[in-house]
Amino acid sequence: MKFLVLWHLEPARLTPDVVRAVLRQPEYAEKLEADGKLECRYHLIGKHGGAWIYTVDSNEELDRLLAMSPVYNFATYEVLALAEMTDPATVVGKSA
């Protein structure tokens, strides 16, 4: 299962604790990449946050990985399930 996770930090909430959490985020991402759980990660231009694509076995696994993120308690998240688009049938289903 693949998920696009958009996470965002509010600049007004940038306390020393938040800055320390942000500084630990790259190390956390590298571990996920090494484990094959994080496919790619991007910075959102003009925003404080990122767009990460996770590859996981279940919704519960994604929930656990997000909760382990250093910025989990400081960020807001939008989680979008992704589906392959190799064939229109994968998106709209087979016609009856």
N, C-alpha and C positions, 0 to 999 in steps of 0.2 A: 504494500500500500504506500502511495506517495502523497505527501501533504506539502503544500506551500504554507509556510508560517511567516506572517508579517508581524514584526514586533516593533514597538515604538516607545520611546522614552520622552517624557515631558521635560523640557529644559528647566522649568521652574522647580522640579523635584530633584535637581542634580545636587545632592548632598555628598559629603565625603564617602559615605557608605555606597551610594550609587556609583560614584566614580571608581571605587575599588572593585565593585561588581563588574562594571564595564571592562575594566582592565583584565579581569579573569576570563572574560567571554571568549577571546581567541584560543586560549588553552583548552577550554571546554569544547569548542568547535573542532579543534584538531583531533581530540580523542574520539569524538563522534565520527569524523571522517575516517580515521584509522579503523574504527569498528564497522564501517560500511553503513552507518545509520544516517549520515548527513551527506547528501549528494553534492550540494553546492550551497554557497552562501554569498550574498551580495549586500553591499551598503546601498541604502536608498538615498540618492542624491537629494540634498536639501532637507533631509530629515535626520532625526536622531533615532536610529534603529536599523533593522535589516530585514532581508527577505531570505529565508533559508528553505531548502527543499530537503525534507526528511524522507527516508525509505525505511519503513518499519513493518513489523508483522501484525500489529493490531492498534486500535485506537488507544488501548490502555498503555501500550508501550510508548506511543507518542506523548501521552499525558505524563507519564513518568519522566521521560527525557526533558520535556518542557519544565517540569517541576524541579528538576535537578540543575537547570540553568542558573548561573550566578545572578542574572538580572530578573529572574522569575517574579520576585516580589515587587519589582520596581517598574516593570514594563506592562503595556497592554498588548494583547495578542489578537490576531485574526487568523483563524485556521481554515484553510480551504483544501478539501480533498481533490486530488488530481486523477484524471482518467486518461489513458492513452487515446490518441486520435489517429491511429494508423488506418482505420477504416471507419466510414460513417456509422456502421452498425455498432461499433463500440460505444458511440455516444447516444444515438437515437434508438438503438435496438433493431432487431430484424423485423421487416414488414410481415404482416399477417397474410 
